[in-house]
Amino acid sequence: MLEGIISGLPDSDSRLDRLRSIAVLHRQFGLVDVASDRYASSHWLGTFAIYLVTARG
């Protein structure tokens, strides 16, 4: 969702650099939990990870 928000903002938006930094961290930490043995993580995060890596969400 962060990447979608970023893509909708104008290039002159002062929040872009911070949002891009946050989006990178969010991606890194979120994808690590996809392989978790916890049901909530492995079940739901897999779906959202597909959206993330295919830019379809």
Stockholm file with secondary structure:
# STOCKHOLM 1.0

chainA/1-57         MLEGIISGLPDSDSRLDRLRSIAVLHRQFGLVDVASDRYASSHWLGTFAIYLVTARG
#=GR chainA/1-57 SS CHHHHHHHSCTTCTTHHHHHHHHHHHHHHHHHHTTCSSHHIIIIIHHHHHHHHHTCC
#=GC SS_cons        CHHHHHHHSCTTCTTHHHHHHHHHHHHHHHHHHTTCSSHHIIIIIHHHHHHHHHTCC
//
